[in-house]
């Protein structure tokens, strides 16, 4: 009598589920450029508005720069990894 936890005899080869080549995001560079432009525009607007209002100081400029860097990090596009990498479905059972 077979136990439910025993290995099955009809397992499918894991080679059928692995991709043959890496995946690339062709728009990654454009997204990176867009995120850097948006953060630069935000920094410029914050500095100009603060200067026009007459309340610009070095510390406030550093605060605005930090806010623009944080905005850039939020908008930074992720890289596309190959499927099967980093433990996502690429594990091969050993018998």
N, CA, C and O of each residue as an XYZ file, in Angstrom:
380
protein
N       0.840     -1.169      0.000
C       0.000      0.000      0.000
C       0.888      1.237      0.000
O       1.864      1.318      0.745
N       0.533      2.195     -0.846
C       1.342      3.402     -1.005
C       0.922      4.466      0.006
O      -0.255      4.614      0.334
N       1.892      5.179      0.473
C       1.651      6.287      1.383
C       1.436      7.556      0.549
O       2.093      7.702     -0.482
N       0.559      8.473      0.938
C       0.291      9.669      0.138
C       1.521     10.575     -0.038
O       1.553     11.388     -0.962
N       2.517     10.448      0.820
C       3.696     11.302      0.711
C       4.787     10.691     -0.159
O       5.827     11.318     -0.355
N       4.580      9.486     -0.685
C       5.582      8.859     -1.537
C       5.712      9.612     -2.857
O       4.766     10.255     -3.312
N       6.893      9.524     -3.466
C       7.122     10.174     -4.759
C       6.272      9.509     -5.831
O       6.077      8.293     -5.830
N       5.776     10.326     -6.736
C       4.953      9.792     -7.822
C       5.842      9.284     -8.934
O       6.948      9.785     -9.133
N       5.360      8.289     -9.659
C       6.106      7.735    -10.779
C       5.893      8.540    -12.054
O       6.699      8.443    -12.980
N       4.829      9.329    -12.121
C       4.508     10.044    -13.350
C       4.914     11.523    -13.283
O       4.193     12.390    -13.776
N       6.053     11.801    -12.680
C       6.506     13.195    -12.593
C       6.937     13.695    -13.963
O       7.490     12.945    -14.768
N       6.681     14.948    -14.212
C       7.026     15.581    -15.477
C       8.445     16.117    -15.359
O       8.855     16.586    -14.297
N       9.172     16.047    -16.428
C      10.540     16.546    -16.440
C      10.548     18.043    -16.165
O       9.730     18.784    -16.711
N      11.473     18.487    -15.318
C      11.533     19.917    -14.986
C      12.115     20.729    -16.135
O      12.015     21.956    -16.125
N      12.715     20.086    -17.112
C      13.259     20.826    -18.243
C      12.166     21.467    -19.092
O      12.420     22.452    -19.785
N      10.975     20.926    -19.046
C       9.877     21.481    -19.831
C       9.414     22.821    -19.269
O       8.800     23.613    -19.985
N       9.703     23.084    -17.991
C       9.233     24.310    -17.352
C      10.295     25.392    -17.283
O       9.987     26.506    -16.859
N      11.527     25.117    -17.679
C      12.585     26.118    -17.604
C      12.663     26.890    -18.915
O      12.595     26.295    -19.991
N      12.804     28.205    -18.834
C      12.911     29.003    -20.052
C      14.255     28.766    -20.733
O      15.244     28.423    -20.084
N      14.274     28.949    -22.023
C      15.492     28.678    -22.774
C      16.403     29.896    -22.851
O      17.599     29.741    -23.096
N      15.882     31.091    -22.652
C      16.717     32.282    -22.721
C      16.226     33.313    -21.716
O      15.120     33.202    -21.188
N      17.044     34.299    -21.461
C      16.727     35.333    -20.481
C      15.690     36.308    -21.031
O      15.590     36.518    -22.240
N      14.933     36.888    -20.128
C      13.942     37.900    -20.497
C      14.548     39.278    -20.263
O      15.263     39.489    -19.283
N      14.262     40.206    -21.155
C      14.790     41.561    -21.051
C      13.653     42.563    -21.144
O      12.700     42.387    -21.903
N      13.778     43.616    -20.351
C      12.821     44.721    -20.416
C      13.441     45.801    -21.292
O      14.355     46.506    -20.865
N      12.947     45.928    -22.503
C      13.517     46.862    -23.459
C      13.183     48.313    -23.130
O      13.803     49.224    -23.678
N      12.227     48.539    -22.256
C      11.836     49.895    -21.893
C      12.445     50.335    -20.565
O      12.104     51.405    -20.061
N      13.351     49.520    -19.980
C      13.908     49.829    -18.677
C      14.680     51.142    -18.699
O      14.530     51.957    -17.789
N      15.497     51.358    -19.716
C      16.306     52.587    -19.791
C      15.408     53.815    -19.914
O      15.683     54.849    -19.306
N      14.348     53.706    -20.688
C      13.413     54.832    -20.819
C      12.699     55.107    -19.495
O      12.481     56.265    -19.138
N      12.334     54.050    -18.765
C      11.694     54.227    -17.459
C      12.659     54.857    -16.455
O      12.263     55.688    -15.639
N      13.928     54.454    -16.523
C      14.931     55.043    -15.635
C      15.123     56.527    -15.938
O      15.217     57.351    -15.028
N      15.179     56.853    -17.226
C      15.310     58.247    -17.637
C      14.096     59.063    -17.187
O      14.237     60.194    -16.722
N      12.926     58.490    -17.328
C      11.703     59.177    -16.927
C      11.667     59.421    -15.415
O      11.267     60.497    -14.970
N      12.075     58.444    -14.641
C      12.067     58.618    -13.186
C      13.095     59.658    -12.745
O      12.840     60.417    -11.811
N      14.250     59.700    -13.405
C      15.231     60.718    -13.043
C      14.757     62.116    -13.457
O      15.002     63.089    -12.744
N      14.085     62.217    -14.596
C      13.549     63.513    -15.021
C      12.453     63.999    -14.072
O      12.403     65.181    -13.732
N      11.591     63.102    -13.653
C      10.514     63.500    -12.739
C      11.065     63.981    -11.405
O      10.583     64.972    -10.856
N      12.070     63.291    -10.878
C      12.639     63.715     -9.601
C      13.409     65.031     -9.752
O      13.413     65.850     -8.834
N      14.062     65.240    -10.904
C      14.762     66.503    -11.131
C      13.778     67.664    -11.255
O      14.042     68.757    -10.754
N      12.658     67.436    -11.913
C      11.623     68.479    -12.030
C      11.036     68.791    -10.659
O      10.798     69.955    -10.340
N      10.800     67.768     -9.850
C      10.279     67.996     -8.499
C      11.264     68.833     -7.687
O      10.867     69.790     -7.023
N      12.546     68.476     -7.737
C      13.559     69.228     -6.997
C      13.615     70.679     -7.484
O      13.687     71.607     -6.678
N      13.584     70.865     -8.790
C      13.629     72.221     -9.341
C      12.438     73.057     -8.885
O      12.596     74.206     -8.473
N      11.256     72.477     -8.962
C      10.060     73.214     -8.541
C      10.094     73.557     -7.059
O       9.737     74.669     -6.670
N      10.518     72.616     -6.234
C      10.580     72.875     -4.798
C      11.584     73.980     -4.481
O      11.314     74.843     -3.646
N      12.738     73.956     -5.143
C      13.752     74.972     -4.888
C      13.311     76.344     -5.377
O      13.523     77.346     -4.694
N      12.699     76.393     -6.556
C      12.241     77.684     -7.102
C      11.126     78.267     -6.247
O      11.142     79.460     -5.946
N      10.165     77.452     -5.854
C       9.055     77.951     -5.030
C       9.572     78.436     -3.680
O       9.127     79.464     -3.169
N      10.522     77.685     -3.101
C      11.086     78.088     -1.813
C      11.899     79.382     -1.950
O      11.869     80.226     -1.054
N      12.620     79.543     -3.055
C      13.414     80.754     -3.288
C      12.525     81.972     -3.528
O      12.792     83.060     -3.019
N      11.460     81.771     -4.315
C      10.532     82.879     -4.593
C       9.809     83.310     -3.317
O       9.544     84.497     -3.125
N       9.495     82.369     -2.460
C       8.816     82.690     -1.206
C       9.751     83.374     -0.221
O       9.299     83.957      0.765
N      11.061     83.307     -0.482
C      12.021     83.957      0.400
C      12.399     83.158      1.622
O      13.005     83.697      2.548
N      12.054     81.887      1.646
C      12.341     81.060      2.823
C      13.393     79.984      2.541
O      13.485     78.998      3.272
N      14.180     80.173      1.491
C      15.180     79.173      1.143
C      16.389     79.279      2.067
O      16.949     80.360      2.252
N      16.781     78.158      2.638
C      18.009     78.044      3.425
C      18.735     76.788      2.965
O      18.189     75.981      2.212
N      19.964     76.635      3.423
C      20.743     75.456      3.043
C      20.090     74.172      3.551
O      20.063     73.162      2.848
N      19.568     74.217      4.767
C      18.918     73.026      5.336
C      17.643     72.662      4.579
O      17.360     71.484      4.360
N      16.889     73.662      4.188
C      15.671     73.375      3.414
C      16.029     72.823      2.039
O      15.343     71.936      1.531
N      17.099     73.338      1.431
C      17.563     72.798      0.159
C      17.995     71.343      0.289
O      17.728     70.532     -0.598
N      18.660     71.010      1.386
C      19.054     69.614      1.632
C      17.821     68.734      1.849
O      17.781     67.589      1.399
N      16.833     69.268      2.529
C      15.591     68.523      2.735
C      14.887     68.264      1.405
O      14.404     67.158      1.168
N      14.826     69.275      0.535
C      14.196     69.097     -0.770
C      14.979     68.097     -1.624
O      14.385     67.297     -2.347
N      16.305     68.145     -1.541
C      17.128     67.193     -2.292
C      16.893     65.769     -1.792
O      16.801     64.837     -2.591
N      16.797     65.599     -0.479
C      16.520     64.274      0.076
C      15.145     63.772     -0.358
O      14.967     62.589     -0.645
N      14.177     64.686     -0.400
C      12.839     64.302     -0.857
C      12.854     63.886     -2.324
O      12.174     62.932     -2.704
N      13.625     64.596     -3.154
C      13.727     64.249     -4.571
C      14.427     62.900     -4.757
O      14.046     62.125     -5.634
N      15.444     62.611     -3.944
C      16.125     61.306     -4.018
C      15.169     60.194     -3.600
O      15.141     59.135     -4.227
N      14.395     60.421     -2.558
C      13.408     59.427     -2.138
C      12.374     59.189     -3.231
O      11.984     58.049     -3.482
N      11.935     60.253     -3.875
C      10.987     60.139     -4.989
C      11.589     59.333     -6.138
O      10.909     58.509     -6.749
N      12.873     59.576     -6.430
C      13.560     58.809     -7.472
C      13.629     57.327     -7.107
O      13.413     56.471     -7.965
N      13.925     57.017     -5.855
C      14.013     55.609     -5.437
C      12.658     54.911     -5.514
O      12.588     53.716     -5.801
N      11.597     55.643     -5.260
C      10.254     55.052     -5.380
C       9.926     54.769     -6.843
O       9.324     53.743     -7.160
N      10.318     55.672     -7.725
C      10.015     55.511     -9.153
C      11.014     54.632     -9.889
O      10.772     54.270    -11.040
N      12.131     54.278     -9.256
C      13.181     53.498     -9.911
C      12.621     52.180    -10.423
O      12.058     51.412     -9.643
N      12.766     51.896    -11.734
C      12.166     50.673    -12.285
C      12.991     49.430    -11.911
O      14.221     49.468    -11.944
N      12.319     48.346    -11.561
C      13.047     47.120    -11.221
C      13.584     46.437    -12.470
O      13.025     46.588    -13.556
N      14.664     45.690    -12.314
C      15.211     44.883    -13.406
C      14.374     43.617    -13.549
O      13.803     43.134    -12.571
N      14.301     43.088    -14.748
C      13.578     41.841    -14.994
C      14.575     40.704    -14.860
O      15.619     40.699    -15.512
N      14.246     39.746    -14.016
C      15.112     38.591    -13.823
C      14.589     37.427    -14.650
O      13.403     37.352    -14.972
N      15.480     36.540    -14.979
C      15.104     35.344    -15.743
C      14.245     34.447    -14.863
O      14.543     34.260    -13.683
N      13.190     33.897    -15.429
C      12.342     32.980    -14.681
C      13.163     31.759    -14.297
O      13.998     31.300    -15.076
N      12.932     31.236    -13.114
C      13.699     30.101    -12.627
C      14.864     30.557    -11.766
O      15.486     29.742    -11.085
N      15.161     31.825    -11.787
C      16.227     32.385    -10.974
C      15.665     32.724     -9.600
O      14.468     32.977     -9.465
N      16.485     32.730     -8.618
C      16.112     33.121     -7.256
C      15.047     32.207     -6.660
O      14.223     32.660     -5.866
N      15.052     30.963     -7.020
C      14.147     30.002     -6.399
C      12.712     30.066     -6.888
O      11.835     29.496     -6.239
N      12.438     30.717     -7.978
C      11.060     30.801     -8.444
C      10.767     29.679     -9.459
O      10.825     29.893    -10.669
N      10.469     28.548     -8.969
C      10.092     27.436     -9.828
C      11.243     26.701    -10.472
O      11.014     25.826    -11.306
N      12.459     27.020    -10.121
C      13.589     26.381    -10.752
C      14.200     25.259     -9.942
O      15.260     24.742    -10.297
N      13.553     24.879     -8.869
C      14.128     23.832     -8.026
C      13.880     22.465     -8.654
O      12.794     22.179     -9.155
N      14.901     21.643     -8.613
C      14.830     20.302     -9.196
C      14.748     19.293     -8.066
O      15.616     19.277     -7.194
N      13.728     18.451     -8.062
C      13.633     17.445     -6.997
C      14.710     16.369     -7.171
O      15.021     15.946     -8.284
N      15.251     15.953     -6.062
C      16.253     14.875     -6.097
C      15.585     13.575     -5.668
O      14.766     13.546     -4.750
N      15.952     12.516     -6.352
C      15.360     11.211     -6.009
C      16.410     10.256     -5.548
O      16.101      9.111     -5.217
